[in-house]
Amino acid sequence: MKLSGIRKSSKHFRATLPARRLALGLCLLATGSLAGALLMAPPAAAASADPQLTLSVALRWGPTPMQGAWTPYVVTVKNDGGDFTGDVVLLANDFRSDFRNTGTAGFPDYRVHVAVPRGSQSSIVVYVIDPPNGYSAEARDASGKRVLARAELSNPTHAEAALGILSDLPQAEQRISAPLHALSRLDSVLQRFPSPQSFPTNAVFLSGLNGIVLDQFDSASLSQAQVQALKDYVGLGGTLIEAGGPSWRRTLLPLPAELLPMRPQATATASMAALAELGSRSVDATAQIVTGDLRGGRAPLVSADGTPLVVEGSYGAGKVIELAFDPFGEPFDSQVSLAGLAWAHAISRALSAVQSGARPNVAGSLSGFTAPTGPGSALAPPGVWAPGFGTGSDRLFQLLQDTPAAGSPPVGLLGGLLVAYVLLCGLLNYLFLKAVGRRGLMWVTTPVIAIVFTVGAYLVGFGTRGSDFYVTQVQVQRLGPDGAVETFAFDGVFAPRKGDVQVSVPGNTLVSTAVSASSFGDNSGDASITIDRRPQILLKAVPVWNMKAMQTLTVAHPSSSDGGQSLPLEAHLRLENGRVKGTVANRGPRTISDLRLAGVNDAQAPIVGQLPAGATARVDVDASQVRSSSSSQSFGAVPAPASRTSGTGTHDLLLRLAATQAVSGRQGDLALVGLASGSEPVSIEGGHPLHTTLTAVVEPVGLETADSVSGAARHARLISSFLGDGVSQVDVYDFDLPGGLKSAVSLGYTFVDGLPSQSSVRGVDVFDWGSHSWQPLPSQPSTGARPSGVPLSAGQSAGGTVRVRVRESEPGQANLVLNDQ
């Protein structure tokens, strides 16, 4: 059979097969690449969503060399990646720069929860008691375990004084510090608040500042709460420097009347020659100044025609220094030496104006001694009082341990158990077993009785202490005007069980578990503080009935007040024939018990046993009783009602400790101390524990009049310090004279003959207020008798101030002292 049809050749198909296979392979390769890209996309997206953090640590102001002082740390978190939500943690450093381990026992870590969106940054401020080696910072994720960034504080330079600046000028701190540090040895650090909103709304967050400067600042931008914080800061012992000049309407007018010793009214022009003469210089420059009404202030620096250049006033325990001129304006802008003199005078006058407790010892030193309080030494600023880091550590520990929770069971109870154990285990056990004819069971009954008595003694011991937490609290309250109360609280926490303890404190509270530089209670275990609206303290691994110490600081207004400048304890005291006389009125809402007048070195004299609210007590105290160096002096000669708190008991110990908050080592410093009702202690595990609270109030006071300048013990105030020739400096001191002096005064000083290059004092001048001129005083012979003092004329002591200018190598070399003629 024959088949017919067309047969197609397969040569073309065979020729195109390799090309088709190649195309198929390329297609598969592209598909695989696309799938791989799709599979890799989620990890890449996740990686880009991770936060990229940069951490930096700085101090808001400071640092201060005072150990135990509150120090504000500023931690800035910058995020260049995805959104960040986590914690910023401050950790105490173990090692010094020389790699010597100093330990961190007692110093807690601090945690703050933060949220930093992508491409932004956020700063937080944490107040700590600084350990010897400072704190470092970490940024951790939400789990708290993964560390995303770390930063450490570089070695900052310590300064004796810290000042905050409110100014609209961006470089205000540099414009002050440059001439100040170049032309004086004033040891200070200055920090400008970045904006009006950054100024605190509670004075507790100004703790550690020696003063605040207002210059070319819109004071109306401060809120009512910020103005109240400023008032409280000054009223509790702070200083405020405010500048007038051409911008006085913006800076001064919005301030409350209590902070304006001179109410500004008009602009004028005055010579700056009187200011320049403080540094032994002469200038013919003039400046625009503000003039006004001297309400409650006085003018310690005036021009030749009597125009006030500097006005000083008081508010509570603090001082306000009002400059009529503006050191940021002309002629100070073009004359650096005049600007240096202006700031040196303003800051020195402010630092020397207030009375406060002695400075705690230098950071890193465990000697327990306080810093010197001679001319030029700044006292402790408001909010800084650290008895645990000084000579008050033993007293504070004794007060916190004075509680049933820390004591042993009663001796009678232990003795009774021991007698019962001996009788039952021995004689009674034997007689009973003998009576039943089973004396061989003593091998069993004796161990059983021992076990039962051991368990019983254990239960009795715990039963005497209870099963609840117990807190002993020591409160020392500094009283201020307008109802302000600054409370230093020290707590000893005793736990009935071993483990972690959660403690909470109210808002606007500074808190730390660092209470002492030495061993203080139980320092084992760690502590973690979470900063929130109500700070939370986690005490870890707390032993049973062993004290765990902590301290807090608050500034509050617990009771209503009518305002005004008067303090809750309104004192009017005078020195008359060697006795301190006058009255003390209780303007506060609480009864004050065991009210005393306190002086230096634990010297105290009782005034009255009970002073109810609204009552007034008469003061009649031998002046020697508040100047004695003996802490055991009898006060029997002072007419005061007997009180259960007098003597050497717990309350006496507390009052002596409280006095150190307001009285330094300077003769003439006085304070009122007494006992009062306190506030509730901390909250533990969400409840209120059993507690014992001891509360003392303290308020610095002064003599309004005195019949003897030596009896009033006025000290020299360093009001200006200027480097004249770059080798020696020109220091100016003021003695503020009390009214009522019955005799003229003489000035004692040290100015010995010799080569000027070999003498620490090169000249001593005294200012004559009548002629507005400086008059040199004679030098003293290097051998033989030296005069005890040079009589001062009426012009040299007019106006209630004796002003002395000394050319010396450093402050205090002339040993200035005032005596009665």
Secondary structure by P-SEA (a helix, b strand, c coil): cccbbbbbbaaaaaaaaaaaaaaaaaaaaaaaaaaaaaaaaaaaaaaaaccbbbbbbbbccccccccccbbbbbbbbbbcccccbbbbbbbbbcccccccccccccbbbbbbbbbbcccbbbbbbbbcccccbbbbbbbbccccccccbbbbbcbbbbbcbbbbbbcccccccccccccccccccccbbbbbccccccccccccccccccbbbbcccccccccaaaaaaaaaaaaabbbbbbbbcccccccccccccccccccccccccccaaaaaaaacccccbbbbbbbbbbcccccccccccccccbbbbbcccbbbbbbccccccccccccaaaaaaaaaaaaaaaaacccccccccccccccccccccccccccccccccccccccaaaaaaaaaacccccccccaaaaaaaaaaaaaaacaaaaaaaaaaccccccccaaaaaaaaaaaaaaaaaaaaaccbbbbbbbbbbbbbccbbbbbbbbbbbbbccccbbbbbbcccccccccccccccccccbbbbbbbccbbbbbbccccccbbbbbbbbbccccccccccccccbbbbbbbcccbbbbbccccccccccbbbbbbcccbbbbccccccccbbbbbbbccccccccccccccccccccccccccccaaaaaaaaaaaacccccccbbbbbbbbbbccccccccccccbbbbbbbbbbbbbcccccccccbbbbbbcccccccccbbbbbbbbbccccccbbbbbbbbbbbcccccccccbbbbbcccccbbbbbbbbbcccccccbbbbccccccccbbbbbbbcccccccccccccc
